[in-house]
Structures are given as structure tokens and as C-alpha cells.
Amino acid sequence: MLLVLSAEHRAHLGCLPRAGGAAVGELGRLALEQLRRGAAPRACESAARKLNISVDIIQHGVEGLVYLLTESSKLMISEVDFQDSINVLGFSDELNKSLLQLYLDNRKEIRSILGELAPRLPSYHSLEWRLDVQLASRSLRQQIKPAVTMKLHLNQNEDQTAQVLQTDPATLLHLIQQLEQALGEMKMNHCRRIVRNMK
Amino acid sequence: MELSPYAQGGWRLLGDPRRFPRRPFAALLRAAFRSLLDDPQAGLDDPDLKDIDPTVLKHCHAAAAMCILEAGKQKADISAISTCLEDCKLDKERIEQFCTEYQKNKDALEILLGSIGRSPLHITDVSWRLEYQIKNNQLHKTYHPSYLVTLNVESSDSGSHPDVSFSCTMEQLQDLVGKLKDAAKSLERATQM
């Protein structure tokens, strides 16, 4: 699968050869920082002073690289496809090589950053449990009522929430049995066939 | 087992054969157990009770209910109940009648009294769904299995409560099941002690 770069993106990336070899390394670093922490105009300004290039060129270069890296990481395009995609830009072999290296070195991290943007449900974080036996209450003395008290920690919109739940021994065994079936389902032929064919 | 002076007064009235002949006594006992265990709205409309003064009836009904609840709360045995009612001048036959009725309803009474009070949300069941994530608008070729687990919960005050739902990866579900199994094993060991 090849990347389709619009005229605007090509124009943004077009400033790379003009900036020179050393500057491309710096722009790559800035692009990754922008992906990790968001836009940083100050860093662009200081890079512009250091490299003696105008701030506009630096910013366009960074934006172009960010787009190039996120699109190719999102689609997980292969090494060959990446090379073919940037060929249309008419850069030198050396520049192409350093862009490819930039892509390959950081693809994993960029994919994990993009993964965080996906819509997500509250997700499991951990579970703590405790065994209790209720012995008496205001309305009934001399009881023996076993219970498993659990604290379920969930991740929800980047916050952690915890919920205290309780269950009886019979239900606990039922929960285990049901969830083991859920785990077992993934090893069934049906699921394995889907997984094999989707890759 | 001890009753309050008010309840003792009620039982003294109940033990008086002139105020409470046999049939109305039996009817009042039935009504007291019924209003506690089956139907809180149940009234004292038994035809056998129609000749009794309503104020007396109310007093006696309260006394019977207090005695039933106190006996259930303390898990009192027959001899403790008998001693208590003998103090209120009840004859042997009436005491026996009360004890028979009490024995019949003891288990239901224990369940009722045990269910009173606060406790954390109680898990009653679980449902799950397995899905294979393929891509989203931010990321293609994600390819990993994901479970959606819903715990059905019930609250002790019988008010409805939303179920607890969360997603988890296979590793997280294994972690969860492992911990639940640890709990079950500890529970088993604890019962053998």
C-alpha cells in the first residue's frame, strides 16, 4: 500500500533538502517530540536560530514529517512501500535513507501513541480480594456467612476508579467457570481460523 | 431472652383466656408471623379477631411481633422462649402453640433478619463477549483479541444498580481469573479448618 501525499504535504516536505542533512535530523527529533508532547513553537524557534533557517520552514518541515510518520505508521506500510511512497518527492538517496530509518526506528512508538487515541471502554486494571465471614449483625446474632469481598480497579478516561463488590462462594465458582470458558474460546478452531486469516 | 415492659404487657393480655379465647389467640399468632414474613401489608382482618378491642389487638400484635423478632435475632431455643413467656403468665398450651409456629417459620425468619443491613454490591452473574480488533480510525492492523466482561450486580437495599462493565485483553482476563481462583482456593482451605 502506497501513501498518497497531497500537494500541500509535498510542499511542506519540499523544504527538507533545502534545510540540509544536519537539519533533517533535528527536524525528525522535533517531529517526534511533537507527537509525544504536542506542538512546541519555542523548540522550533530555538532550532531555527541554531540552524540559521526561518521558523516557517522549520515548522512546515516538522508538520510534513509528522504527517508522513503518522500516516505510514497508522497503515503500517512496509519498508518497500515507504521507499516507493517518498520516491515521488525526488529527494536524494541519502535523505530517503534517513527518512526510512526515522520511520523504522519510531514506528512502534508512534503506533502506541496512536493506539491511545482509539475510543476505549473502561478497562481492567487489577483486582484485590479478601475473605470475610459475617458473624453477627444488629438484626441477627450468631451467623456464619462467608463472602469474598473484591476491589476492582478500572482505567476509565485516563483515571483509575475502584469499586468494592462482594460475592458468595457459589457465585465465585460460577464466575471462574464462565471466565475460563471465555479464555478457552480463543483457542477454539473458529477463533484461530479468523486470527490466522486476518493477519 | 428478654422482652420490653410494653411487650410483656401485651403477652400478659394474650395469656388471659377471658380476653383472648383459643381461636383468636391462634389467629393473632398467624397474623403476626404473616405480617413479618409474607406480607407487611397484611392486616388484622381475621374474622376470629373481630370481637377484640382494637387497642388491645394492636398492643398484642406488636408484642407478638417483638417476641418473634427477638427470638429470631438471638436464635433463642424453645426453653429460652418458654421461660420468657412463662414470666408473662402464659399457660403451657399457648407457649407450645407459639413455639410450634416459631419452629415452622424459623428459617424464613433467619433469612429475613440476615438480609437486613448494608453490604457492598453483590455480584450475581457474569457475561462476556470476545471480539477481535482489526482497525480504528487512528490505527490500522491492530489485530488483537479483546474481551468485554459485564458483572451483574445487586444491591442490598434492593434498589436497581447498573452492571459493572469493562474491557480487558487476554492477559488481563488471565490475571483476573487467576486471582479469583486464588480466592476460591483460600475459601476452600478456610472451610476445611
Interface residues (C-beta under 8 A of the other chain):
Chain A: K74 L75 M76 R111 L114 G115 L117 A118 P119 R120 L121 P122 S123 Y124 S126 L127 W129 L131 S137 R138 S139 L140 R141 Q142 Q143 K145 P146 A147 V148 T149 M150 L152 L154 Q163 V164 L165 Q166 T167 D168 P169 T171 L172 L173 H174 L175 I176 Q178 L179 E180 A182 L183 E185 M186 C191 I194 V195 M198 K199
Chain B: G72 K73 Q74 K75 E110 L113 G114 I116 G117 S119 P120 L121 H122 I123 T124 D125 V126 S127 W128 L130 Y132 I134 N136 N137 Q138 L139 H140 K141 T142 Y143 P145 Y147 L148 V149 L151 V153 V164 S165 F166 S167 C168 M170 Q172 L173 Q174 D175 L176 V177 K179 L180 K181 D182 A183 A184 S186 L187 A190 T191
